[in-house]
Amino acid sequence: MSKQNQQCSKFKTMCGGQALIEGIMMRGPKKQAVVVRKPDGELEIQEKELRFIKDKYPILGWPLIRGVVNFADSMYNGVTALMFSAEFFPEDGEEDEEPSKFETLLNNKLGSEKFTALITTLAVVLGLAMSIGLFFFLPTLLGTAVTVLTDSMLARNLAESVLKVLIFVTYLALCSRMGEMKRVFSYHGAEHKTIFCYEAGLPLTVENVRVQPRHHPRCGTSFLFMVIAISIIVSTVVFAIWPVHNPFLRFLAHLAMLPVIVGVSYEFNRWAGRHDGPVTRFFTAPGLWLQNFTTFEPDDSMIEVGIAALELVLPEEKGTDAW
């Protein structure tokens, strides 16, 4: 009997994933799998055993701390998987380009694995810097416009909060309208539907997955919205107690608070993912609504990719992946 047929009751799994370019990454308790549908229609599969830093340093698995560690790990592995999927779909003319002298030098000095790790790390740092700049520095800078009308710290905090939400929603809305992103977001929908099907205790078939919802409460979109929401609450309280008027000092204060905000957001998502009730539904509703921008209905070939990826990471022992 297959592993998916062994499951007979509803539960919540710790398995999760990420949409890629024509593919899906799934992570289970012990394994990670990337499945990409190549231009010829065949599936390319990459598997690896997971190693957790908390096993070596238990303190990194403590509440609040583990949120920051898991966020950094997810970003690194996500970028690595995304780069892997992109290799099968080079842009026009890209396959004919020779590596630059600088790239060749680094590759020769570091070796291919260290060179790849360096490029991935730089991509993560750059992506994180752009996100911080867009969702934290820009609202802080634009919020100074309120000081022309009033010196009220409450008004300034409110202005920054509204700007954070507007910029975040606008960013997601614009991304959802980009042609190349629509297929990625459709794979995102396939990932969610596959997880839901497995959690419902149903056999992982295209027919069973197709009818599942595409909005999942433990989605990364919901997590990012929670980061924004909690940052609004924390910064409003902090700046009400210790008013900071200089925009650059306010931004540095936001940076200092960010690890705490990420840690709290992770713990909240962890709690909300384990419980169903009116309270959790109320707090997760905005994140689920935002998934209208980041998840689309997948076709059957995308669902097949999601099923293949999830089956590769399911544990041998039933129930060991329960959340």
C-alpha positions as CSV (number, residue, x, y, z in Angstrom):
1,M,0.0,0.0,0.0
2,S,1.4,3.4,-0.9
3,K,2.2,5.9,1.8
4,Q,-0.6,8.3,0.8
5,N,-3.2,5.5,1.0
6,Q,-2.1,4.7,4.5
7,Q,-3.4,8.0,5.7
8,C,-7.0,7.7,6.6
9,S,-7.9,10.7,8.8
10,K,-7.5,14.4,8.7
11,F,-4.4,15.9,10.3
12,K,-2.0,18.8,9.8
13,T,1.4,18.0,8.3
14,M,4.7,19.8,8.8
15,C,5.4,19.2,5.1
16,G,5.4,22.4,3.0
17,G,6.8,23.7,-0.2
18,Q,7.5,26.5,-2.6
19,A,6.6,27.2,-6.2
20,L,9.5,27.4,-8.6
21,I,9.9,28.0,-12.4
22,E,7.9,25.2,-13.8
23,G,8.3,23.2,-10.7
24,I,7.7,22.7,-6.9
25,M,10.0,22.2,-4.0
26,M,8.7,20.2,-1.1
27,R,10.2,19.8,2.4
28,G,9.4,17.0,4.8
29,P,10.7,16.1,8.2
30,K,13.9,14.6,6.9
31,K,14.0,15.2,3.1
32,Q,13.7,17.9,0.5
33,A,12.7,17.3,-3.1
34,V,12.6,19.6,-6.1
35,V,10.6,18.5,-9.1
36,V,10.8,20.5,-12.4
37,R,8.9,19.8,-15.6
38,K,11.5,20.3,-18.3
39,P,10.7,21.8,-21.8
40,D,10.5,18.2,-23.2
41,G,7.8,17.4,-20.6
42,E,9.9,15.0,-18.5
43,L,10.4,15.5,-14.8
44,E,13.7,16.5,-13.4
45,I,14.1,15.4,-9.7
46,Q,16.6,16.6,-7.1
47,E,16.5,15.0,-3.6
48,K,18.5,15.7,-0.5
49,E,18.5,14.7,3.1
50,L,17.9,17.7,5.5
51,R,20.3,18.7,8.2
52,F,19.1,21.0,10.9
53,I,21.5,23.4,12.7
54,K,19.3,23.1,15.8
55,D,20.5,19.5,16.1
56,K,24.1,20.8,16.6
57,Y,23.1,23.9,18.5
58,P,19.8,23.2,20.5
59,I,19.4,26.8,21.5
60,L,18.6,27.7,17.9
61,G,15.5,25.5,18.2
62,W,14.1,27.5,21.1
63,P,10.8,29.5,20.6
64,L,11.3,33.0,19.0
65,I,14.9,32.1,18.1
66,R,13.8,29.2,15.8
67,G,11.7,31.6,13.7
68,V,14.7,33.7,12.6
69,V,16.8,30.6,12.0
70,N,14.0,28.8,10.0
71,F,13.3,32.0,8.0
72,A,17.0,32.3,7.0
73,D,17.2,28.6,6.1
74,S,14.0,28.8,4.1
75,M,15.3,31.7,2.1
76,Y,18.6,30.1,1.3
77,N,17.0,26.7,0.3
78,G,14.3,28.5,-1.6
79,V,16.8,30.5,-3.7
80,T,18.9,27.4,-4.3
81,A,15.8,25.5,-5.6
82,L,14.8,28.5,-7.7
83,M,18.2,28.7,-9.3
84,F,18.1,25.0,-10.0
85,S,14.7,25.2,-11.7
86,A,15.9,28.3,-13.7
87,E,18.7,26.3,-15.3
88,F,16.2,24.4,-17.5
89,F,14.7,27.6,-18.9
90,P,17.5,30.0,-20.0
91,E,16.5,33.4,-21.4
92,D,16.9,34.0,-25.1
93,G,20.6,34.0,-25.9
94,E,21.6,33.1,-22.4
95,E,22.8,29.7,-23.4
96,D,25.3,31.2,-25.8
97,E,26.9,33.5,-23.3
98,E,30.4,32.8,-22.0
99,P,31.0,33.2,-18.2
100,S,32.8,36.4,-17.4
101,K,36.4,36.4,-16.3
102,F,35.4,37.3,-12.8
103,E,33.0,34.3,-12.7
104,T,35.6,32.0,-14.1
105,L,38.2,33.3,-11.5
106,L,35.8,32.7,-8.6
107,N,34.8,29.3,-9.9
108,N,38.5,28.2,-10.2
109,K,39.4,29.6,-6.8
110,L,36.4,28.3,-4.8
111,G,35.3,25.3,-6.7
112,S,31.9,24.8,-8.2
113,E,30.1,24.0,-4.9
114,K,31.5,26.9,-2.9
115,F,31.0,29.2,-5.9
116,T,27.3,28.2,-6.1
117,A,27.0,28.7,-2.3
118,L,28.5,32.2,-2.6
119,I,26.2,33.2,-5.5
120,T,23.2,31.8,-3.5
121,T,24.2,33.7,-0.4
122,L,24.6,36.9,-2.3
123,A,21.2,36.4,-3.9
124,V,19.6,35.9,-0.5
125,V,21.3,39.0,1.0
126,L,20.3,41.1,-2.0
127,G,16.7,39.8,-1.9
128,L,16.5,40.5,1.9
129,A,17.9,43.9,1.5
130,M,15.5,44.8,-1.3
131,S,12.5,43.5,0.8
132,I,13.6,45.5,3.8
133,G,14.1,48.6,1.7
134,L,10.7,48.3,0.0
135,F,8.6,47.3,3.0
136,F,10.4,49.1,5.9
137,F,12.7,51.9,4.7
138,L,10.4,53.3,2.0
139,P,7.3,53.6,4.3
140,T,9.5,55.1,7.0
141,L,10.9,57.7,4.5
142,L,7.5,58.5,3.0
143,G,5.9,58.7,6.5
144,T,8.0,61.8,7.2
145,A,5.6,63.7,4.9
146,V,3.0,63.7,7.8
147,T,5.3,65.9,9.9
148,V,4.4,68.8,7.5
149,L,0.9,68.6,8.9
150,T,1.4,67.5,12.5
151,D,4.0,66.6,15.1
152,S,1.8,63.8,16.4
153,M,3.8,60.6,16.8
154,L,0.5,58.6,16.6
155,A,-0.3,60.2,13.2
156,R,3.2,59.3,11.9
157,N,2.9,55.8,13.2
158,L,-0.5,55.4,11.5
159,A,0.8,56.8,8.2
160,E,3.8,54.4,8.2
161,S,1.5,51.5,9.0
162,V,-0.9,52.3,6.1
163,L,2.0,52.8,3.7
164,K,3.5,49.4,4.7
165,V,0.2,47.6,4.0
166,L,-0.4,49.5,0.7
167,I,3.1,48.9,-0.6
168,F,2.8,45.2,0.3
169,V,-0.6,44.7,-1.3
170,T,0.4,46.7,-4.4
171,Y,3.6,44.7,-4.8
172,L,1.7,41.4,-4.7
173,A,-1.0,42.7,-7.1
174,L,1.6,43.9,-9.6
175,C,3.5,40.6,-9.4
176,S,0.3,38.6,-10.0
177,R,-0.2,40.5,-13.3
178,M,3.2,39.6,-14.7
179,G,2.8,36.9,-17.4
180,E,5.9,34.9,-16.3
181,M,4.7,35.0,-12.7
182,K,1.3,33.6,-13.4
183,R,2.6,30.1,-14.1
184,V,4.8,30.2,-10.9
185,F,1.7,31.2,-8.9
186,S,-0.3,28.4,-10.5
187,Y,2.4,26.0,-9.3
188,H,1.9,27.7,-5.9
189,G,-1.7,26.7,-6.1
190,A,-0.8,23.1,-7.0
191,E,1.5,23.0,-4.0
192,H,-1.3,24.1,-1.6
193,K,-3.9,21.7,-3.1
194,T,-1.5,18.8,-2.9
195,I,-0.8,19.5,0.8
196,F,-4.5,19.9,1.5
197,C,-5.3,16.6,-0.2
198,Y,-2.7,14.8,1.9
199,E,-3.9,16.4,5.1
200,A,-7.5,15.3,4.2
201,G,-6.3,11.7,4.2
202,L,-7.1,11.2,0.5
203,P,-5.0,9.3,-2.0
204,L,-2.7,11.7,-3.9
205,T,-4.3,11.6,-7.3
206,V,-4.9,14.4,-9.7
207,E,-8.6,14.1,-9.3
208,N,-8.5,14.3,-5.5
209,V,-6.0,17.2,-5.5
210,R,-7.9,19.2,-8.2
211,V,-10.9,19.8,-5.9
212,Q,-8.9,21.0,-2.9
213,P,-8.8,24.7,-1.9
214,R,-5.8,26.7,-3.1
215,H,-5.6,29.0,-0.1
216,H,-3.5,27.5,2.8
217,P,-3.2,29.1,6.2
218,R,0.5,28.2,6.6
219,C,1.4,29.8,3.3
220,G,4.5,32.1,3.1
221,T,2.3,34.9,1.8
222,S,0.3,34.7,5.1
223,F,3.6,34.7,7.0
224,L,4.9,37.8,5.3
225,F,1.6,39.6,6.0
226,M,1.9,38.6,9.6
227,V,5.5,40.0,9.7
228,I,4.1,43.3,8.3
229,A,1.1,43.3,10.8
230,I,3.2,42.5,13.8
231,S,5.9,45.1,12.8
232,I,3.1,47.7,12.8
233,I,2.0,46.7,16.3
234,V,5.5,46.5,17.7
235,S,6.8,49.7,16.1
236,T,3.7,51.7,17.2
237,V,4.2,50.6,20.8
238,V,7.9,51.2,20.8
239,F,7.7,54.6,19.2
240,A,4.9,55.6,21.5
241,I,7.1,55.0,24.5
242,W,10.4,56.2,22.9
243,P,9.6,58.7,20.2
244,V,12.1,58.8,17.3
245,H,11.6,61.5,14.7
246,N,14.7,61.1,12.5
247,P,13.7,58.8,9.6
248,F,17.1,57.1,9.4
249,L,17.1,56.4,13.1
250,R,13.6,55.1,12.9
251,F,14.7,52.8,10.1
252,L,17.6,51.5,12.2
253,A,15.1,50.9,15.1
254,H,12.9,48.9,12.7
255,L,16.0,46.8,11.7
256,A,16.8,46.2,15.4
257,M,13.2,45.0,16.0
258,L,13.0,42.8,12.9
259,P,14.4,39.6,14.5
260,V,11.9,39.8,17.3
261,I,9.1,40.5,14.8
262,V,10.1,37.5,12.6
263,G,10.3,35.3,15.7
264,V,6.9,36.3,16.9
265,S,5.4,36.0,13.4
266,Y,6.7,32.4,13.1
267,E,5.3,31.4,16.5
268,F,2.0,32.9,15.6
269,N,1.9,31.0,12.3
270,R,2.9,27.9,14.0
271,W,0.1,28.3,16.6
272,A,-2.5,29.2,13.9
273,G,-1.5,26.3,11.7
274,R,-2.2,23.9,14.6
275,H,-5.6,25.2,15.6
276,D,-8.9,25.8,13.9
277,G,-11.4,28.2,15.4
278,P,-13.0,31.6,15.1
279,V,-10.0,33.3,16.6
280,T,-7.4,31.8,14.2
281,R,-9.8,32.2,11.3
282,F,-10.1,35.9,12.1
283,F,-6.4,36.5,12.3
284,T,-5.5,34.4,9.2
285,A,-8.2,35.8,7.0
286,P,-6.1,38.7,5.6
287,G,-3.3,36.4,4.7
288,L,-5.7,34.0,3.0
289,W,-7.2,36.9,1.0
290,L,-3.8,38.0,-0.1
291,Q,-3.3,34.5,-1.6
292,N,-5.7,35.6,-4.3
293,F,-2.7,37.4,-5.7
294,T,-0.1,34.7,-5.2
295,T,-2.0,31.5,-6.0
296,F,-3.9,30.6,-9.2
297,E,-5.7,27.4,-10.3
298,P,-3.2,24.9,-11.7
299,D,-3.6,22.6,-14.6
300,D,-3.3,18.8,-14.2
301,S,0.4,18.7,-15.3
302,M,1.2,21.1,-12.4
303,I,-0.7,19.0,-10.0
304,E,1.3,16.0,-11.1
305,V,4.5,17.9,-10.2
306,G,3.1,18.7,-6.8
307,I,2.2,15.1,-6.1
308,A,5.6,13.8,-7.3
309,A,7.4,16.3,-5.1
310,L,5.3,15.5,-2.0
311,E,5.5,11.8,-2.3
312,L,9.3,12.0,-2.3
313,V,9.4,13.7,1.1
314,L,6.7,11.8,3.0
315,P,8.1,9.9,6.0
316,E,8.3,6.2,6.1
317,E,6.6,6.0,9.4
318,K,3.0,7.2,9.4
319,G,2.3,10.2,11.6
320,T,5.9,11.4,12.2
321,D,5.2,14.4,10.0
322,A,2.2,15.5,12.1
323,W,2.4,19.3,12.9
